[in-house]
Amino acid sequence: MFQAKRVYEPPASEDGYRVLIDRLWPRGVSKDAAAVDLWLKEIAPSTELRKWFGHDPARWEGFAGRYRDELREADRAAAFEALQALGQEHDVVTLLFATKEFEQSHAVLLLAALDAR
């Protein structure tokens, strides 16, 4: 089972295996406090896409489509397969992200892609 939560929330036993899915390390969070098992930055949106989006709600649909396209590129496809394998190895895999807005984040798109496969 995959789930997602902000990396700023305290780790919990029900998180299972914790995977940071952001390209940049979250500000103000130590590695110990984050309790990350794996930092899979290859699965994050490209720097160019992230900067273009800028968390502008008016660009959400464009961001979502472009990120889905990026997930099919070779480096992200390999990272996606690795994430799927982790889902088979662990009962729970928690995707960690830093943004405040879950509903307009790559985390929600990634969860949907994992659920679809």
N, C-alpha and C positions, 0 to 999 in steps of 0.2 A: 504494500500500500504506500502510495506517495501522498504527502501533505506538504504544506508550505507555511512558513511563519517568518516574521521579521527577525533578523539576527540580533536585534537589540532586546528582544524578549529573553528572559533567562532560560537556559537549557532545562529540559525536563526529561524524566526517564521515558516518557511515552514518545519522545522524539525519535528514538531508534538511532539509525545512522544519519548523521547530520552532514549535509552537502551545501557548501556556499556556492551559489550560482551567479555571483556578480563578478565582473571583470576587475573591479577595483576593490581593495580591502575597505570595509566600512569604517568611516571616521569614528574615532573615539572608542573603538572596541578592541581590547587586547585579544591576542590569540587564545589565552587561557579562558577569558570570559566568554568568547564565542563558542568554545568547545566544538570546533569544526573537525570532522573526521576526514573530509576531503574538500579541497578548494578546486572546483571544476570550472575555472574561468573560461575555458574554451566553449562552454555552452551559452555563455552570455552574448547578448547582442554585440555587434561590432562597435567599436568606438565611434565610427562615423554615424551609425544608426542611432546610437544612444544620444549623441550630441544633437543630431537632427531632431529627434523626438523632444528632448528637453522636458519631458513630462507635461507637454501641452495637450490638454484633452482634445483639442481640435485636430491633432495629428494622430490620435490613437488608432484609428482604422488603418491608416497608412503604415504606422509602426507595426501593427499586428501582422499585416500582410508581408511586410518586408522581413520581419523576424521569422515568420514561418518559412519564407524562402531561404533565409540564412541557415535554418536548421537542416536543410537538405544539402548544404555545402559540405565538402569532404571533412574538414576538421570538426565542424559541429555535428555532423552525422556520426562520426566516431565517438564523440563525447556523449551523444544521445544514446548510442548503443551501450556505452559503458554505464550510463545511468540506468538503462533498462536492466542490465545485468545485476546492478546493485539491488534493484527492486526484487529480483528473484533470489538474491542471497540473503536479504534482510526482510523481516516482517514489516518494518516501517522505515521509510526513508523520508527525512524531512529536508525540503529544499529551503535554504536560507537566503533571504534577500534583504536589502537595506531600505528600499524605497518605502515611503509612508503609505502610498496608494496601491494596495494589493490589486484591486480590480483593473487597474491600468498599468500592470507591470508584466515583464517577461515571465515572471513566476506563474501567473495565471495561464499564460499561453503555453508554457512548458508543461504544466499539469494537464492541460487539455490534450496536448500532443501525446503525453505518456498514457493517458486514459484511452485514447483512440487506438492505441496499438496494443 
